[in-house]
Amino acid sequence: MHDRVLAARLAGLGQEVVIGTRDPRATLARTEPDALGTVPYARWAAEHTNVRLLQLAEAGAFAELVINASNGANSLAAIEGVGAENLAGKVLIDVALPLDLSQGMPPMLTVANTDSLGEQLQRAFPEAKVVKTLNTVFCEVMVDPSRIPGEHNLFIAGDDGQAKQVALGILESFGWHRDAVIDLGGIIGARGSEMYMRLYFQLAQLLGTFDVTIQVKRGDTAGR
Ligand SMILES: NC(=O)c1ccc[n+]([C@@H]2O[C@H](COP(=O)([O-])OP(=O)(O)OC[C@H]3O[C@@H](n4cnc5c(N)ncnc54)[C@H](OP(=O)(O)O)[C@@H]3O)[C@@H](O)[C@H]2O)c1
């Protein structure tokens, strides 16, 4: 469902957007809401005729920029479906969370500490320019930060500086101020923002909302 939130917002901003899926016919054939109550794709698509649904590789071939909003535990397989040849030289914005829900909530991670999904993707697709961002907030907040009043921060990590600038442009179009986006450096910075997920989901449970965010404050104690 998360891909739909991003797709609708980008299309509303005038971008030409396609959603990639493993099997378009199966995706369109679903008539029942999923386990989380998300409406079937076909019903959503009827109200979003400006977004096309394509098979993963077709979507990859079409796209100038790719956003990985696939199930994080299966993102390597999903992006393999997009095709390394379709990613070469392109910015790949990775918003996915490598969640392991096998032990319930709060989730564990399928990769952590010495590696991250962002790094796995960069290694698996070396010709893509992977940028990890947006993954620390709920999808509705990603595309509209004012949903949570006041100042709050987002993080960005990636090895390619130009690719990060492209991603920052998209974040700005969503309403994020450039100075609210903290650059964690290379894609290795994805480790920290992905590992925050354990705390995020615990807070979401405690507070009863997914509208949880981070405001980073720096104490004036430098040099003391
Ligand atoms: N929802 C949020 O607010 C939020 C916030 C931050 C980050 N995220 C992250 O954003 C991503 C998307 O969120 P979501 O809630 O839409 O996730 P999701 O429902 O778990 O998965 C999204 C899509 O991943 C694809 N997928 C699942 N298993 C696959 C497999 N074995 N191989 C290839 N593709 C597979 C499926 O696409 P098809 O069936 O169409 O092929 C599925 O519709 C996740 O990684 C999530 O953790 C979400």
The ligand as a Gaussian input file, in Angstrom:
#p B3LYP/6-31G(d) Opt

LIG

0 1
 N        3.936000       1.605000       5.293000
 C        4.722000       2.543000       5.816000
 O        4.284000       3.543000       6.365000
 C        6.225000       2.403000       5.695000
 C        7.070000       3.306000       6.339000
 C        8.467000       3.186000       6.195000
 C        8.966000       2.155000       5.411000
 N        8.099000       1.264000       4.827000
 C        8.647000       0.186000       4.018000
 O        8.239000       0.373000       2.681000
 C        8.097000      -0.904000       2.033000
 C        6.703000      -1.013000       1.453000
 O        5.725000      -1.008000       2.466000
 P        4.421000      -1.915000       2.321000
 O        3.654000      -1.769000       3.574000
 O        3.748000      -1.617000       1.016000
 O        5.130000      -3.370000       2.236000
 P        4.578000      -4.815000       1.876000
 O        3.093000      -4.755000       1.713000
 O        5.133000      -5.770000       2.859000
 O        5.259000      -5.173000       0.473000
 C        5.179000      -4.384000      -0.660000
 C        5.348000      -5.239000      -1.892000
 O        6.531000      -6.038000      -1.864000
 C        6.387000      -7.046000      -2.852000
 N        6.891000      -8.353000      -2.399000
 C        6.491000      -9.063000      -1.317000
 N        7.134000     -10.246000      -1.264000
 C        7.954000     -10.291000      -2.351000
 C        8.849000     -11.263000      -2.870000
 N        9.049000     -12.436000      -2.266000
 N        9.533000     -10.962000      -4.005000
 C        9.341000      -9.787000      -4.635000
 N        8.471000      -8.835000      -4.212000
 C        7.793000      -9.091000      -3.074000
 C        4.891000      -7.189000      -3.154000
 O        4.641000      -6.658000      -4.458000
 P        3.786000      -7.449000      -5.589000
 O        2.967000      -8.494000      -4.874000
 O        2.978000      -6.359000      -6.182000
 O        4.799000      -7.996000      -6.513000
 C        4.259000      -6.297000      -2.099000
 O        3.066000      -5.680000      -2.512000
 C        8.390000      -1.952000       3.097000
 O        9.727000      -2.343000       3.017000
 C        8.128000      -1.199000       4.379000
 O        8.839000      -1.744000       5.470000
 C        6.757000       1.370000       4.945000

